[in-house]
Amino acid sequence: MPATVWTLSNFLSLSRIVLLLPFAIFLLSETPGDRTWAALIALVAVATDYFDGAVARARHEVTEIGKIIDPVADKIVVGTAVILLVITGDLAGWVAAVIVLRDLLIVAGSLLIRRRKKIVVQSNWPGKVAVGAFAVLIILGVLRPEGWEWFRTATLWFSLAMVVLSTVMYAQRLFIGPTDR
């Protein structure tokens, strides 16, 4: 593989996928305190999502493969986390279905755009905001804080609104063309 694949920023992106195993083990454990560990691992994953882009720009490591690895890692991590939260009863199945379906549509659309227009589609701002809101939703689902149901509900609806906006923008790119200026 070319040397540009093995960059620090790509390593950070891929590390999110590696963090899924300990996250799942702690989340599914019934040992007291393990949910706190699962939440901490989720926070580390969120940090790598922020830092991979910052590192890529600072070190001039923005690559075509990195533009693919980062969002794919996000989709794998978020999809797996929400499915695990459905299994533990901490998230409604329909919410996970919406999130996973949206991600599958984005991957399919991105592949189609790449084939048709020979470009790698980058994440749009509502998609990035949605992933951030999903992270908050996941952490709230893991920790189950009492008295925070209102915030969890608000985060859920906000993230779904960002999903809709992001999907519309991706569809616009596919059928009309880029609108980012």
N, C-alpha and C positions, 0 to 999 in steps of 0.2 A: 504494500500500500504506500501511497505517497506520504512523504514526511508531514505534509500539511494536515493530515488526518490526526496525527498525534500531537495535538496542541493542548495546552493547559485548559483552555476554554472548553474544548471537546471532552477532555477528561472530566471536567466538572459536570458537563451535561450527562455523560454516561454514568457518573457516580450516583445520580438520582435513581437510576434503574437498579443499581446494586443495593441502594438503601431500602428497596422494597422488601427484601427478605427479612431483615431485622424488624422493620416496621410491622410486617404481617405477624411475625412471631410474637412481638410484644402486644399488638392489638388483640390477637386471638387468645392470648394467655389470660388466665383468670387469677393470676398472682397479683396481690395488691401492689400498686405502684407501676405496674407494667404499662398502663395506659399513659402515664406521664412520660415514660421512655419512648413510647410510640409517638407522642406529640413532639418530643424533642427531636426525634429523627425526622419527623415531618418538617419541623422548623429548619433543620439542616438542609433538607431537600429544597425548601423554599429559598434559602440563602444561596445554594448553588445555582438555582434558576436565575437569581439576580446577578450573581457574580460571574457566571459564564459569559454573559453578554458584555459586562463591564470589562472583564479581562480580555475578551476578544478585541474590543475596540482599543483598549489601552496598549495592548501588545501587538496591535496590527495583525491579529490572527483571525479576522473575519474571513471564512472560507465558504465555498458553496456547500461542502459537506457539513460544516457547522450549522448552516442555515437549515439543514435537514435534521441533523441529530438533535438539536435543541427542542424543536417543537414535537418531534417524535417521542423524545424522552418525556416531555410534559404529558403527552397523551397517554403513554404507557403508565406513567406514575399516577396521574389523576384517575384514569380509568380503573386501574387496579385498586387504588385506595377507596374509591366510591363503591366498588363491588364488595370489598371487604367490609365496608360500613353497612352495606345492605345485609351481609351475612350476620353481622353482629347485632342487627336490628337498630342501628343508629342513623340510618338514612332510608328514606322511602325508595322502593325499587324504581318507581317512575322517574325520580330525579336522576338516579344512576343511568337509566335507559336514555334519558334526554342527553346527558353529558357524553355517554359513550357513542350514541348515534351521531351527535354533532361532530365528535372527533373523527369518526369513521367517514362521514361525509366530507370533512375538510381534507383528510388524507386522500380520498378518492378524487376530489376536485383539484387538489394540488398536483396529483399525478397527471390528471387530464390537462391542466394548464401547462405543466412542464412538457408534456408530449406535443400539445398544440402550438404553444407559443415559445417553447425552448427557454423558459425562465423558471427559476426557483422562487416560489411564492413565499414571501416572508410573512410572519405573523402580523396581524393588524392590531391597532391599539385596543379595540374592544375585546379582542381575543386575549391579549395580555392581561387586561383588567379582569376578564372572566376567570382566567387561570388563578390570579391572585385571590379573587373572591372564592373560588373553589378551595384554595389552600386554607382560607379562614374557615370555610364550611367544614372541611375535613378535620381541622384541629378542634373545632367546636364539637364535632361528632365524636372525636376520640376522647376528649376530656369530659364531655357531658356536664358542663358547669350549670349549677342550679341558678335559676333566675335569669338566665341568658336566652331563654327560648325566643323572646321577641327579637333579639339581635340575630339569632340563628335564622329565624324566618325572614327577616329583612335581608340578610346576606343571601339566602337562597333565592329570593325573588330578584334581587339586584343582579346576581350572577346569571340567572336565566334571561334577564333583559339584555345583558351583555352578550350572551350566547346568540340571541336572536339578531342583535345588531351586527355582531361579528359574522354570522352566517350570511346575512344580507350583503355585507361588504365583500365576502369571498365569492358569493354568487355573481355580484356585479363585476368582479375581476374576471371571472370565468366567461361571462356572456358579453360584457361590454368592453372591459379593459381596465387597466390600473387607473385608480382615481387619486392615489397618493401623490401629492405635489410637494 
